[in-house]
Each structure stands twice: as C-alpha cells, then as structure tokens.
Amino acid sequence: MKKSLIVVDMQNDYYPNGAMELVGILEAHRVINETINKFRYSGDEVIFIQHIASKDAPFFKQDSSGAEIYEGLDRKVSDKVFVKHYPNSFRDTGLHEYLQEKEIASIVICGAMTHMCIDTTVRAGYDLGYDIKLIANGCATKDLVFKDKVISTDIVHKTFLSAMDRTFCSVI
C-alpha cells in the first residue's frame, strides 16, 4: 500500500520569535525531520501543508515571512505543497484528489497545532476513508484558555491525541 507523510503548518510563526510560538515545536521539528528522512529512504512521498491567513490575521499573514514553511525542515523543491485557508488540510486544497490520483490510501500526519489543524485534518481524512497514523511527538500545540481557566499544553495535547486515537487514527 502506498503511503504519504503529510507535514501540516510547520511555518515560521510557530517557531521561537514567531507570532504564535508553540510549546514543543523544536522537539516536533526534530521528529518530523527524522520521519521525512525515513519516508524518503523508503521511497514514500512527503507532502507539506501551508496555512495562509488574511493580512489582518494574528499569524500566518498572507505575504509575511511568518507564513513561510520553516527553512530548517528537510524540504525538497520536488515536494508537493498544498496551501490551505482553513484548519482542514483537505478543504479546497486538492490534497484529497492528489492522493487519490497517486493511489495513496495510507497517510502519516504530523505538525501543528494538535488541537486545531491536526485534529481537523485527521477527522476529515478519516471521513474520506484514509488509514491514518498520527505522530504524537511530531506535533506541537499551546496552552488554551476556557472561561478564564488555563488548560496547560500537556493536557491539551494529550486530550486531543486521546480523543483521536483508535477511532480516527492510530496515534504512534
């Protein structure tokens, strides 16, 4: 079965000194680069997803350096990049059609943010029938606030991973 690695939103704004630095982004980055190398060695495809927001958004602003894919990732010119404008990497991007054309039914997902674009992409991929693996330590997120209470990054990350595991994907 053909498979593909999908690297979601590993862009400058999520890294140190970015507009929305995430907790664990450097560890996720290391794991993602190792995974990219494994996929390349196996001859499997690596796909990047790049979120572009409006010019007045707090991060990933259109035409900003923060919206660029982080240059420290092992990305090649030949790697396919899909631009998205929503949390779902499949919505209006052509990703699903591309994977179908390539006869790829199994995908491995990593990137950011666990509670937003990763969660949304995994659930959408599940609805489209993909066999999905999600790399837990290849994802990063941040603290969230709900009704004036801070939910720590660790709790956010583990809660979303546990909600997705075994139903929507296999968390590895």
C-alpha positions in Angstrom: 0.0 0.0 0.0 1.3 3.4 -0.9 1.7 5.9 1.9 2.5 9.6 2.3 3.8 11.8 5.1 1.8 15.0 5.5 3.5 17.8 7.4 1.0 20.3 8.5 1.7 24.0 9.1 5.3 23.9 10.2 5.8 27.6 9.5 7.9 30.3 10.9 5.3 31.9 13.1 5.1 28.7 15.2 8.9 28.7 15.9 10.8 30.8 18.5 10.4 34.5 17.9 7.3 33.8 15.7 4.0 35.4 16.2 2.5 32.3 17.8 5.4 30.2 19.2 4.2 26.8 20.2 5.3 24.6 23.2 7.3 21.6 21.9 7.8 23.0 18.4 11.6 22.2 18.3 11.1 18.6 19.5 8.3 18.2 16.9 10.6 19.7 14.3 13.4 17.1 15.2 11.0 14.2 15.0 9.5 15.5 11.7 12.9 15.8 10.0 13.8 12.2 11.1 10.4 11.0 9.8 10.9 12.8 6.5 14.3 11.1 6.1 12.7 7.7 6.7 10.0 8.3 4.2 12.5 9.4 1.6 14.6 6.4 2.2 11.5 4.2 1.7 10.6 6.0 -1.5 7.4 7.3 0.0 6.1 10.8 -0.7 6.4 13.8 1.6 3.7 16.5 1.3 3.7 19.9 3.1 0.6 21.9 4.0 1.0 25.6 4.4 -1.7 27.7 6.0 -2.1 31.2 4.6 -4.4 33.6 6.6 -5.7 37.1 5.7 -3.4 40.1 6.0 -5.1 41.2 9.3 -4.8 37.7 11.0 -2.6 37.4 14.1 -0.3 34.9 12.5 0.4 33.2 9.1 -0.5 36.6 7.5 -0.6 36.5 3.7 2.7 37.6 2.2 4.5 37.5 5.5 7.7 35.7 6.4 5.8 34.1 9.4 3.6 32.3 6.9 6.6 30.7 5.1 7.4 27.0 5.7 10.3 26.8 8.2 13.5 26.5 6.2 15.1 24.1 8.7 12.8 21.3 7.6 14.2 18.8 5.2 12.0 20.0 2.3 13.0 19.5 -1.3 11.9 21.5 -4.3 10.1 18.4 -5.7 7.9 18.0 -2.6 4.3 18.9 -3.2 3.0 21.9 -1.1 -0.7 22.5 -0.7 -1.9 25.9 0.5 -4.9 26.0 2.8 -7.1 28.7 4.3 -9.0 26.6 6.8 -8.0 24.2 9.6 -8.8 21.2 7.4 -5.9 20.3 5.1 -8.3 18.7 2.7 -10.8 21.6 2.3 -10.4 23.4 -1.0 -6.8 22.4 -1.4 -6.8 19.5 -3.9 -5.0 17.2 -1.4 -7.6 14.5 -1.5 -7.7 14.5 -5.3 -3.9 14.4 -5.4 -3.8 11.4 -3.0 -6.5 9.6 -5.0 -4.6 10.2 -8.2 -1.4 8.8 -6.7 -3.4 5.9 -5.2 -2.3 6.7 -1.7 -4.7 5.3 0.9 -2.4 5.4 4.0 -1.2 8.7 5.4 1.0 9.7 8.4 0.3 13.1 9.8 2.5 15.4 11.9 2.8 19.2 12.5 0.8 21.9 14.3 -1.3 22.7 16.1 -2.5 19.4 17.7 -5.8 20.9 18.9 -6.7 22.7 15.7 -5.4 21.9 12.2 -4.1 18.4 13.2 -7.3 17.4 14.8 -9.4 18.8 12.0 -7.2 17.2 9.3 -7.2 13.8 11.0 -11.0 13.8 11.3 -11.5 14.9 7.7 -9.1 12.3 6.5 -11.0 9.6 8.4 -14.2 10.7 6.8 -12.6 10.4 3.4 -11.5 6.8 4.2 -7.8 7.2 4.8 -5.8 4.8 7.0 -4.2 7.4 9.3 -1.3 7.3 11.7 -0.6 10.4 13.8 2.9 11.0 15.3 2.3 12.2 18.8 5.8 13.7 19.4 5.8 15.1 15.9 3.0 17.6 16.9 3.0 20.8 18.9 0.4 23.0 20.5 -0.1 25.6 23.2 -2.0 26.5 26.4 -5.6 27.2 25.8 -8.0 29.3 27.9 -11.6 28.4 28.6 -13.8 30.6 30.9 -10.7 32.2 32.4 -9.1 28.9 33.2 -5.8 28.0 31.6 -5.5 24.5 30.2 -1.9 23.5 30.0 -0.2 22.5 26.8 0.4 19.0 28.1 -3.3 18.5 28.9 -4.4 20.0 25.6 -2.0 17.8 23.6 -2.9 14.6 25.5 -6.6 15.2 25.4 -6.7 15.8 21.7 -4.5 12.8 21.0 -6.6 10.5 23.2 -9.8 11.7 21.5 -8.4 10.9 18.1 -6.7 7.6 18.9 -8.3 4.3 17.9 -11.3 5.9 16.2 -10.0 8.5 13.8 -6.4 7.4 13.6 -3.6 5.3 15.3 -1.5 7.6 17.5 2.1 6.5 17.3 
